[in-house]
Amino acid sequence: MASLVKDGGIMEEATQASTLTILVVDDEPDISLALGDLLGNEGYQVEAVETGNEALRRVSPTHPYSAVILDLGLPDMDGLAVLKRLHKQDATLPVIILTAHGDQREKLATLQHHAFAHLIKPYDRPEVLEMVHRAVAVKDLAMKAAQAEQALTSSETQRQLEQQRTHTLLSESEQRLQLALKAGNMGIWDWNIISNQVIWSEDVSDLFGLTEGPLPKTLEEFLPYVHPHDRAMTAEAIRAALEEDAPYSLDHRIVRPSGEVRWLSCEGQVKRDSHGQPQRFLGTIQDITSRKQQDLQLRESESRFREVVEAIREVFWVSNPEKTEMLYISPGYECIWGRSCSGLYASPQSWMDAIHPDDRERIRASALTKQSLGSYDEEYRIIKPDESVRWIRDRAFPVIDQEGTVKRIVGVAEDITERKHVQHGLQALAEASWELTGPTLFETLVWELAAILNVKFAFIAEHLNGKRARTHASWVSGSFVAPMDYSLSGTPCEEAWKGNRCFWGDHVRQHFPDDQWLADRGIESYLAYPIRGLEGQVIGHVAVMDVRPMAQDPFWGGILEFV
C-alpha cells in the first residue's frame, strides 16, 4: 500500500485502498517517535501532533484515521475534553488513552466518555499493539457496516449486490467482532418479540457463568438470572421500553449458577413496524462488576474519611490556593470558630474575619504565601461571636499535580487555648518562685496550681518517717489551711510516697474507701507527682484534687513536674 506524508496529509494512489493510519496525540516527542517505530513495523502509517487543537483539526471526514492514541496531559487543553470532541466528530473512531495519569476515577471517566481503552505509561509494547489491532478491527467493521448501510439505500440491484458483499464482509469480520466484544467484556442479544425467542452472541455464556447448558431463550427464562432485588426494576424497564418507547439503559445484578453475583450494564433499542408495534428488541450487555466494586470502594473510602474528620475536634479544611473557594470544612469549625460551615462556603475568607485584629494581617499574608510553599504553621487568636478569645494553631500543605502546579491546600486547625493557659501558668509559676522562698513560696505555688488547673484542692507535702507526711501548704476550696500531719496508708498519696506518678480521673473514693478526708470533701479525682531530693530520693509530693472528673492532660503533668 503506497502512501506519501505531505503537509500532515496522506496522498493515496487512487487505485488502492486507504492506508491504516494511526494519529498519536502527545506532547512528548520521545513517546511519539517510539510509537511511530512500534506501529510502523506493523505496517501502520503514523502521524503525530502535540496539541489537542491540532488533533481536532486533523480528524475530519476527508482525513480518516483508523485509531487515535491520546495523552490526557496536553499543553493547550484537557485530554478528556479532546476525547469528548473526537467522539462527537466521529463516534466510530476508536480512541486509546495512553497517559501517565493512573487515577482510577480518571480512568472511569475516560471509559464513560467512550474511550476504547485506558493504558498507563510506561506502557507495555505488546499490550499497545494488541489494543491498536483491536481498535483498527472495530473501526474497520464500523466503516464496512456504514458502507453496507449506504449501499442499501441505493437501487434494488445495488442493494442486492451490496447485501451479498455485506454478508461476505460480516462473515470475514466475525472473528474480529468476537475479539472486540471479548476485549470489552460485552455481549449482544436479539429478542424476537413475536416469537419470544432470544438470540445471544457467543461470549454471553461466560458473562452468565454457564459452563454447560443453554442460554435463556425467552424473557421468562432470563428474568430468574436477575438478582431478586433488581428483578422488578428490570422487568419495569423492559415494559417501559416496549409500551412507552422509553430508553432502555440500566445496570442490574445477575446471580450465576455458582451463586456469584455480577453486575451487568444493559443498553437496548426496540424495533417497531409501520404501525408502531414492537417487533424486535436488540441490545448489548457488558460485565461492569470491576467498575461497580471500584465505585463501592471509593464511596466507602469517602465515607470513612468523612467519619474520621467529622469526629475529630480539630478543623480539617481544603481550599484552592487563592483562598477564593473553600472545598471542604469539617464540623469542628462550627464548634471552635462559633460560625457556620455554610457561611464559610458562601464567603471563603470569612474565617479571617474572626482573627484578632493584632494577628489578622500577619495570618492573611502568611496564608497567601507560605501555604503554597508548605511552610505554613501559625498560631493566632480568634474572637468568637460570644466575644470569647481562643488560641488556634493552623498548619497546611499544598497538593501538587504531576506538572508541579499547586491544585489545592489541605490544612488542620486546632484549639490550643488550654495549652496557652498552661504556658502562661508555667511562666507565672517561674516568676513567682524566682523571688520567693520558704512557706511563702509553697503557698504561692499551690495557689497558682489551683488557679491554672482550675481545681479546688492543691497541696505540697513532705514525707516523714513511719509512712507519714506533713503538708507545708494547702489550698482548699478557695483558702489556705493550716499544715497537718497524716498517715499515707490507705490514701492515694501512698503511691507518690513509693515514687510513682498517680492519677485517678474519677471515682477515686471507690479506690480508697477508708480515706475519710476524701469522703468528707466529696473528692472525685486526684493527680500527684513525687518530689525528689538532690540524690534522687523521694522527699515529698505535690498533688491536686477536684470534686469533678479530671482529664488526663499531659500539660498538667508538665506543670506538676515543673514544681
C-alpha positions as CSV (number, residue, x, y, z in Angstrom):
1,M,0.0,0.0,0.0
2,A,1.8,3.1,-1.1
3,S,1.2,6.5,0.6
4,L,3.0,9.8,1.0
5,V,3.0,12.1,4.1
6,K,2.8,15.7,2.8
7,D,1.9,18.7,4.9
8,G,0.4,16.5,7.5
9,G,-1.9,14.8,5.0
10,I,-1.9,11.5,3.2
11,M,-2.0,11.4,-0.7
12,E,-3.1,7.9,-1.7
13,E,-3.0,6.3,-5.1
14,A,-6.5,6.3,-6.5
15,T,-6.4,2.6,-7.3
16,Q,-5.5,1.5,-3.8
17,A,-7.4,1.2,-0.5
18,S,-6.9,3.7,2.3
19,T,-3.8,3.3,4.4
20,L,-4.4,2.2,8.0
21,T,-3.3,5.5,9.7
22,I,-2.9,6.0,13.5
23,L,-2.9,9.5,14.9
24,V,-0.7,10.0,18.0
25,V,-1.6,13.0,20.2
26,D,1.2,13.5,22.7
27,D,3.4,16.5,23.6
28,E,6.4,14.2,24.4
29,P,8.4,13.7,21.1
30,D,10.1,10.6,22.5
31,I,6.8,8.9,23.1
32,S,5.6,9.9,19.6
33,L,8.8,8.6,17.9
34,A,8.7,5.3,19.9
35,L,5.0,4.7,19.0
36,G,5.8,5.6,15.3
37,D,8.6,2.9,15.2
38,L,6.4,0.3,17.1
39,L,3.4,0.8,14.8
40,G,5.3,1.4,11.6
41,N,6.9,-2.0,12.0
42,E,3.4,-3.5,12.0
43,G,2.6,-1.7,8.7
44,Y,0.6,1.2,10.1
45,Q,1.1,4.8,8.9
46,V,1.6,7.1,11.9
47,E,1.0,10.8,12.3
48,A,1.9,12.7,15.4
49,V,0.7,16.0,16.8
50,E,1.4,17.7,20.1
51,T,-1.8,19.6,20.9
52,G,-5.5,18.9,21.3
53,N,-6.5,21.6,18.8
54,E,-4.3,20.2,16.1
55,A,-5.7,16.7,16.7
56,L,-9.3,18.1,16.4
57,R,-8.3,19.9,13.2
58,R,-6.8,16.7,11.7
59,V,-9.8,14.4,12.3
60,S,-12.3,15.0,9.6
61,P,-14.4,13.0,7.0
62,T,-11.8,13.9,4.3
63,H,-8.9,12.8,6.5
64,P,-9.9,9.5,8.2
65,Y,-7.9,7.6,10.8
66,S,-8.2,4.0,11.9
67,A,-7.5,4.9,15.5
68,V,-6.2,7.7,17.8
69,I,-3.7,7.3,20.7
70,L,-4.4,10.2,23.1
71,D,-2.4,11.6,26.1
72,L,-4.6,13.3,28.7
73,G,-1.9,15.8,29.7
74,L,-1.8,18.2,26.7
75,P,-0.4,21.7,26.8
76,D,-3.4,23.5,25.4
77,M,-6.5,21.7,26.6
78,D,-7.7,18.9,28.8
79,G,-7.3,15.5,27.2
80,L,-10.8,14.4,28.4
81,A,-12.3,17.4,26.5
82,V,-10.4,16.3,23.4
83,L,-11.8,12.8,23.9
84,K,-15.4,14.1,24.1
85,R,-15.0,16.3,21.0
86,L,-13.4,13.5,19.0
87,H,-16.3,11.2,19.8
88,K,-18.7,14.0,18.7
89,Q,-16.8,14.4,15.4
90,D,-16.6,10.7,14.7
91,A,-18.4,8.3,17.1
92,T,-16.9,5.3,15.3
93,L,-13.3,6.4,15.8
94,P,-11.6,4.3,18.5
95,V,-9.6,6.5,20.9
96,I,-7.0,4.7,23.1
97,I,-5.9,6.7,26.2
98,L,-2.2,6.4,26.8
99,T,-1.3,8.5,29.8
100,A,0.8,8.8,32.9
101,H,-2.3,9.5,35.0
102,G,-3.1,6.4,37.0
103,D,-6.0,7.8,39.0
104,Q,-8.9,5.2,39.0
105,R,-11.6,7.9,38.8
106,E,-9.9,9.4,35.8
107,K,-9.8,6.0,34.1
108,L,-13.5,5.5,34.8
109,A,-14.2,9.0,33.4
110,T,-12.4,8.3,30.1
111,L,-14.2,4.9,29.7
112,Q,-17.5,6.5,30.4
113,H,-16.9,9.0,27.6
114,H,-16.3,6.3,25.0
115,A,-12.6,5.7,25.3
116,F,-11.8,2.4,23.6
117,A,-9.1,1.6,26.2
118,H,-7.2,3.3,29.0
119,L,-3.4,2.4,29.2
120,I,-0.9,3.7,31.6
121,K,2.7,4.9,30.9
122,P,5.2,3.4,30.9
123,Y,3.3,1.2,28.5
124,D,3.7,-2.5,27.6
125,R,4.5,-2.7,23.8
126,P,2.6,-6.0,23.2
127,E,-0.4,-4.6,25.0
128,V,-0.4,-1.4,22.9
129,L,-0.1,-3.4,19.7
130,E,-2.9,-5.7,20.7
131,M,-5.2,-2.8,21.6
132,V,-4.4,-1.0,18.4
133,H,-5.1,-4.1,16.3
134,R,-8.4,-4.4,18.1
135,A,-9.3,-0.8,17.6
136,V,-8.4,-1.0,13.9
137,A,-10.6,-4.1,13.7
138,V,-13.6,-2.3,15.3
139,K,-13.1,0.8,13.1
140,D,-12.8,-1.4,10.0
141,L,-16.0,-3.2,11.0
142,A,-17.8,0.1,11.6
143,M,-16.6,1.5,8.2
144,K,-17.7,-1.6,6.4
145,A,-21.1,-1.5,8.2
146,A,-21.5,2.1,7.2
147,Q,-20.6,1.3,3.7
148,A,-23.1,-1.5,3.7
149,E,-25.8,0.7,5.1
150,Q,-25.1,3.4,2.5
151,A,-25.3,0.8,-0.2
152,L,-28.6,-0.5,0.9
153,T,-30.2,2.9,0.2
154,S,-29.4,2.7,-3.5
155,S,-31.3,0.9,-6.2
156,E,-32.7,-2.6,-5.7
157,T,-30.0,-4.2,-7.8
158,Q,-27.3,-2.3,-6.0
159,R,-28.9,-3.3,-2.7
160,Q,-28.8,-6.9,-3.7
161,L,-25.1,-6.7,-4.7
162,E,-24.2,-4.8,-1.5
163,Q,-26.2,-7.3,0.5
164,Q,-24.0,-10.1,-0.8
165,R,-20.9,-8.0,-0.2
166,T,-22.1,-7.2,3.3
167,H,-22.7,-10.9,4.1
168,T,-19.2,-11.6,2.9
169,L,-17.7,-8.8,4.9
170,L,-19.7,-9.9,8.0
171,S,-18.5,-13.4,7.6
172,E,-14.9,-12.3,7.2
173,S,-15.2,-10.0,10.2
174,E,-17.0,-12.3,12.6
175,Q,-13.7,-13.2,14.3
176,R,-12.8,-9.6,14.7
177,L,-16.2,-8.7,16.1
178,Q,-15.9,-11.5,18.6
179,L,-12.5,-10.3,19.6
180,A,-13.7,-6.7,20.1
181,L,-16.7,-8.0,22.2
182,K,-14.3,-10.1,24.3
183,A,-12.0,-7.1,24.8
184,G,-14.9,-5.1,26.1
185,N,-16.3,-7.9,28.2
186,M,-19.5,-7.5,26.2
187,G,-22.3,-9.5,24.6
188,I,-25.1,-8.9,22.1
189,W,-28.7,-10.0,22.4
190,D,-31.7,-10.0,19.9
191,W,-35.2,-10.7,21.2
192,N,-37.8,-11.5,18.6
193,I,-40.9,-10.2,20.4
194,I,-43.4,-12.0,18.2
195,S,-41.9,-15.5,18.8
196,N,-40.5,-14.6,22.2
197,Q,-37.1,-16.1,21.3
198,V,-33.8,-14.5,22.4
199,I,-30.6,-15.0,20.5
200,W,-27.2,-14.2,22.2
201,S,-23.7,-13.7,21.0
202,E,-21.1,-16.4,21.8
203,D,-19.4,-14.8,24.8
204,V,-22.6,-14.3,26.7
205,S,-22.2,-17.8,28.2
206,D,-19.1,-16.5,30.0
207,L,-21.0,-13.5,31.3
208,F,-23.7,-15.6,32.8
209,G,-21.2,-18.2,34.1
210,L,-22.7,-21.0,32.2
211,T,-20.1,-23.7,31.6
212,E,-22.8,-26.1,30.3
213,G,-26.4,-25.9,29.3
214,P,-28.2,-23.4,27.0
215,L,-28.6,-19.7,27.5
216,P,-32.1,-18.4,28.4
217,K,-34.2,-18.5,25.2
218,T,-37.2,-16.4,26.4
219,L,-37.8,-13.4,28.7
220,E,-39.3,-15.7,31.3
221,E,-36.1,-17.8,31.3
222,F,-33.9,-14.7,31.5
223,L,-35.5,-13.0,34.5
224,P,-34.7,-15.7,37.1
225,Y,-31.0,-15.0,36.4
226,V,-31.6,-11.3,37.6
227,H,-30.8,-10.7,41.2
228,P,-34.1,-10.8,43.3
229,H,-33.7,-7.2,44.4
230,D,-33.2,-6.0,40.8
231,R,-35.8,-8.2,39.1
232,A,-38.8,-5.8,39.5
233,M,-36.7,-2.9,38.3
234,T,-35.5,-4.8,35.2
235,A,-39.0,-6.0,34.3
236,E,-40.3,-2.5,34.6
237,A,-37.6,-1.1,32.4
238,I,-38.4,-3.7,29.7
239,R,-42.1,-2.9,29.9
240,A,-41.5,0.9,29.7
241,A,-39.3,0.4,26.6
242,L,-41.9,-1.7,24.8
243,E,-45.1,0.2,25.8
244,E,-43.8,3.8,26.3
245,D,-40.8,3.8,23.9
246,A,-38.7,4.8,26.9
247,P,-34.9,4.4,26.6
248,Y,-33.6,1.1,27.8
249,S,-30.4,1.7,29.7
250,L,-29.8,0.3,33.2
251,D,-27.4,-1.5,35.4
252,H,-28.5,-4.6,37.3
253,R,-27.1,-7.7,39.0
254,I,-27.3,-11.3,38.0
255,V,-26.7,-14.4,40.0
256,R,-24.6,-17.1,38.3
257,P,-25.4,-20.8,38.9
258,S,-22.4,-20.9,41.2
259,G,-24.0,-18.2,43.4
260,E,-21.6,-15.5,42.3
261,V,-23.2,-12.0,41.9
262,R,-22.1,-10.0,38.9
263,W,-23.1,-6.5,37.6
264,L,-24.3,-6.0,34.0
265,S,-24.8,-2.8,32.1
266,C,-27.6,-3.2,29.5
267,E,-28.5,-1.0,26.6
268,G,-31.2,-1.7,24.1
269,Q,-33.5,-0.4,21.3
270,V,-37.0,-1.5,20.3
271,K,-37.6,-2.0,16.5
272,R,-41.3,-1.4,15.5
273,D,-43.4,-2.0,12.4
274,S,-45.1,0.7,10.4
275,H,-48.0,0.7,13.0
276,G,-45.6,1.3,15.9
277,Q,-45.9,-2.2,17.3
278,P,-42.7,-3.6,18.8
279,Q,-41.2,-6.4,16.7
280,R,-37.7,-6.9,18.0
281,F,-35.6,-5.7,21.0
282,L,-31.9,-5.6,20.3
283,G,-29.1,-4.5,22.6
284,T,-25.8,-5.1,24.4
285,I,-24.8,-6.3,27.8
286,Q,-21.4,-5.6,29.5
287,D,-19.9,-7.0,32.7
288,I,-19.2,-3.9,34.8
289,T,-18.5,-5.8,38.1
290,S,-15.0,-4.3,38.5
291,R,-16.3,-0.8,37.9
292,K,-19.0,-1.2,40.5
293,Q,-16.6,-2.6,43.0
294,Q,-14.3,0.3,42.4
295,D,-17.2,2.7,42.8
296,L,-18.2,1.0,46.1
297,Q,-14.6,1.1,47.4
298,L,-14.4,4.8,46.5
299,R,-17.7,5.5,48.3
300,E,-16.6,3.5,51.3
301,S,-13.3,5.4,51.4
302,E,-15.0,8.7,51.2
303,S,-17.5,7.7,53.9
304,R,-14.6,6.6,56.2
305,F,-12.8,9.8,55.5
306,R,-15.9,11.9,56.5
307,E,-16.5,9.8,59.6
308,V,-12.9,10.5,60.8
309,V,-12.7,14.2,60.0
310,E,-16.2,14.8,61.4
311,A,-15.4,13.0,64.6
312,I,-12.2,14.8,65.5
313,R,-12.2,18.0,67.5
314,E,-9.7,19.6,65.1
315,V,-10.8,21.5,62.0
316,F,-9.9,19.8,58.8
317,W,-10.1,22.1,55.7
318,V,-9.4,22.1,52.0
319,S,-9.3,25.3,49.8
320,N,-8.0,26.5,46.5
321,P,-4.6,28.2,46.6
322,E,-6.1,31.7,46.0
323,K,-8.4,31.2,49.1
324,T,-11.4,32.2,47.0
325,E,-13.1,28.8,47.3
326,M,-13.5,26.5,50.3
327,L,-13.7,23.0,49.0
328,Y,-14.3,21.3,52.4
329,I,-14.6,22.2,56.1
330,S,-15.2,19.7,58.9
331,P,-17.9,20.3,61.5
332,G,-15.3,21.2,64.1
333,Y,-15.2,24.6,62.6
334,E,-18.6,25.5,64.0
335,C,-17.5,24.4,67.5
336,I,-14.2,26.2,67.6
337,W,-15.0,29.3,65.5
338,G,-18.6,29.6,66.5
339,R,-19.6,30.2,62.9
340,S,-21.5,28.0,60.4
341,C,-19.8,25.9,57.8
342,S,-22.4,27.1,55.2
343,G,-21.4,30.7,55.9
344,L,-17.7,29.8,55.2
345,Y,-18.6,28.0,51.9
346,A,-20.5,31.1,50.9
347,S,-17.8,33.5,51.9
348,P,-14.4,31.5,51.8
349,Q,-12.4,34.3,53.6
350,S,-14.8,34.9,56.4
351,W,-12.7,32.7,58.7
352,M,-10.1,35.6,58.7
353,D,-12.8,38.0,59.9
354,A,-12.7,36.2,63.3
355,I,-9.0,36.6,63.7
356,H,-7.9,39.0,66.4
357,P,-7.1,42.4,64.8
358,D,-3.5,42.2,66.1
359,D,-2.9,38.9,64.3
360,R,-5.1,39.3,61.1
361,E,-2.8,40.9,58.6
362,R,0.1,38.6,59.6
363,I,-2.0,35.5,59.1
364,R,-3.6,36.8,55.8
365,A,-0.1,37.4,54.3
366,S,1.2,34.0,55.6
367,A,-1.9,32.1,54.2
368,L,-1.4,33.6,50.7
369,T,2.4,32.8,50.6
370,K,3.5,30.1,53.0
371,Q,0.6,27.7,52.4
372,S,1.6,27.0,48.7
373,L,5.3,26.6,49.8
374,G,4.5,24.0,52.5
375,S,5.9,26.2,55.4
376,Y,2.6,27.4,56.9
377,D,2.5,26.7,60.7
378,E,0.9,29.6,62.6
379,E,-0.6,30.4,66.0
380,Y,-3.1,33.2,66.3
381,R,-6.1,34.3,68.3
382,I,-9.8,34.3,67.1
383,I,-12.7,36.2,68.7
384,K,-15.9,34.1,68.7
385,P,-19.4,35.6,68.4
386,D,-19.8,35.4,72.2
387,E,-16.6,37.6,72.4
388,S,-14.5,34.8,74.0
389,V,-11.0,34.6,72.7
390,R,-9.4,31.3,71.6
391,W,-5.9,30.4,70.5
392,I,-5.5,28.5,67.2
393,R,-2.6,26.5,65.8
394,D,-3.1,26.3,62.0
395,R,-1.0,24.1,59.7
396,A,-1.3,23.5,55.9
397,F,0.5,21.9,53.0
398,P,0.0,22.0,49.2
399,V,-1.4,19.3,46.9
400,I,0.7,19.4,43.7
401,D,-0.1,17.7,40.4
402,Q,2.5,16.0,38.1
403,E,3.2,19.2,36.4
404,G,4.2,20.8,39.7
405,T,1.1,23.1,39.9
406,V,-0.5,23.6,43.3
407,K,-4.1,22.4,42.9
408,R,-5.4,22.8,46.4
409,I,-4.4,23.5,50.0
410,V,-5.1,21.0,52.8
411,G,-4.9,22.1,56.4
412,V,-5.7,21.3,60.1
413,A,-6.5,23.9,62.7
414,E,-6.7,23.1,66.4
415,D,-7.8,24.9,69.5
416,I,-4.7,25.3,71.7
417,T,-6.2,27.7,74.2
418,E,-5.7,25.4,77.2
419,R,-2.1,24.8,76.2
420,K,-1.5,28.6,76.1
421,H,-3.1,29.0,79.5
422,V,-0.7,26.3,80.8
423,Q,2.3,28.0,79.2
424,H,1.3,31.3,80.8
425,G,0.7,29.5,84.1
426,L,4.2,28.0,84.0
427,Q,5.6,31.4,83.3
428,A,3.7,32.8,86.3
429,L,5.0,29.9,88.5
430,A,8.5,30.6,87.4
431,E,8.2,34.3,88.0
432,A,6.6,33.7,91.4
433,S,9.2,31.2,92.6
434,W,12.1,33.4,91.4
435,E,11.7,35.9,94.3
436,L,10.0,33.8,97.0
437,T,11.4,31.2,99.5
438,G,10.1,29.1,102.4
439,P,6.4,29.0,103.3
440,T,5.5,31.9,101.1
441,L,6.9,30.1,98.1
442,F,4.9,26.9,98.8
443,E,1.6,28.9,99.4
444,T,2.2,30.8,96.1
445,L,2.8,27.6,94.2
446,V,-0.3,25.7,95.4
447,W,-2.4,28.8,94.8
448,E,-1.1,29.2,91.3
449,L,-1.6,25.4,90.6
450,A,-5.2,25.6,91.7
451,A,-5.8,28.6,89.5
452,I,-4.0,27.3,86.4
453,L,-5.6,23.8,86.5
454,N,-9.0,25.1,87.7
455,V,-9.2,22.7,90.7
456,K,-10.5,23.2,94.2
457,F,-7.6,21.4,96.1
458,A,-3.8,21.7,95.8
459,F,-1.1,20.9,98.4
460,I,2.6,20.2,98.8
461,A,3.6,17.6,101.5
462,E,6.9,16.4,103.0
463,H,7.4,12.7,103.7
464,L,8.2,11.8,107.3
465,N,9.4,8.7,109.0
466,G,6.9,5.9,109.5
467,K,5.0,6.3,106.3
468,R,3.6,9.7,107.3
469,A,3.5,13.1,105.7
470,R,3.1,16.8,106.7
471,T,1.6,19.4,104.4
472,H,3.6,22.6,104.1
473,A,0.9,24.5,102.0
474,S,-2.7,23.5,101.2
475,W,-5.3,25.3,99.1
476,V,-8.8,24.1,99.9
477,S,-11.9,25.4,98.2
478,G,-10.6,29.0,97.9
479,S,-8.4,29.5,101.0
480,F,-5.2,28.3,102.7
481,V,-5.5,25.8,105.6
482,A,-3.0,25.1,108.4
483,P,-0.3,22.4,107.9
484,M,-1.2,19.0,109.2
485,D,0.4,15.6,109.7
486,Y,-1.4,12.5,108.3
487,S,-0.8,8.8,107.6
488,L,-0.2,7.8,104.0
489,S,-1.6,4.3,104.4
490,G,-4.9,3.7,102.6
491,T,-4.7,7.1,100.8
492,P,-3.9,7.9,97.1
493,C,-0.8,9.7,98.4
494,E,0.8,6.4,99.2
495,E,1.7,5.8,95.6
496,A,3.5,9.1,95.5
497,W,5.4,8.0,98.7
498,K,6.6,5.0,96.6
499,G,7.9,7.3,94.0
500,N,5.2,6.8,91.4
501,R,3.1,9.3,89.5
502,C,-0.5,8.6,90.4
503,F,-3.7,9.6,88.6
504,W,-7.4,8.8,89.2
505,G,-9.6,10.7,86.7
506,D,-12.8,9.8,88.5
507,H,-14.3,7.7,91.4
508,V,-11.1,8.0,93.4
509,R,-13.0,7.4,96.6
510,Q,-14.0,3.9,95.4
511,H,-10.3,3.0,95.2
512,F,-9.7,4.4,98.8
513,P,-12.9,3.7,100.8
514,D,-11.1,4.2,104.1
515,D,-9.9,7.7,103.3
516,Q,-12.4,9.8,105.3
517,W,-10.8,13.1,104.3
518,L,-11.7,12.3,100.6
519,A,-15.2,11.3,101.5
520,D,-15.9,14.4,103.7
521,R,-15.0,16.8,100.9
522,G,-16.5,14.8,98.0
523,I,-13.3,14.3,96.2
524,E,-13.8,12.8,92.7
525,S,-10.4,13.0,91.0
526,Y,-6.7,13.0,92.1
527,L,-3.3,13.7,90.5
528,A,0.1,13.7,92.2
529,Y,3.8,13.6,91.4
530,P,6.7,12.7,93.7
531,I,9.2,15.4,94.7
532,R,12.8,14.1,94.8
533,G,15.9,15.4,96.6
534,L,19.3,16.2,95.1
535,E,20.3,12.5,95.2
536,G,17.0,11.3,93.6
537,Q,15.3,10.1,96.8
538,V,11.6,10.8,97.3
539,I,11.2,13.6,99.9
540,G,7.6,14.6,99.3
541,H,4.9,15.0,96.7
542,V,2.7,17.7,95.1
543,A,-1.0,16.9,94.4
544,V,-4.2,18.4,93.0
545,M,-7.8,17.2,93.6
546,D,-11.2,18.2,92.5
547,V,-14.9,17.4,93.1
548,R,-15.3,16.9,89.3
549,P,-13.7,14.3,87.0
550,M,-10.3,15.3,85.7
551,A,-9.0,14.7,82.2
552,Q,-5.5,13.1,81.8
553,D,-3.8,16.1,80.1
554,P,0.0,15.8,79.6
555,F,0.3,19.6,80.2
556,W,-1.0,19.1,83.8
557,G,1.8,16.6,84.4
558,G,4.3,19.1,82.9
559,I,3.2,21.7,85.5
560,L,3.5,19.4,88.4
561,E,6.9,18.1,87.3
562,F,8.0,21.7,87.0
563,V,7.0,22.3,90.6
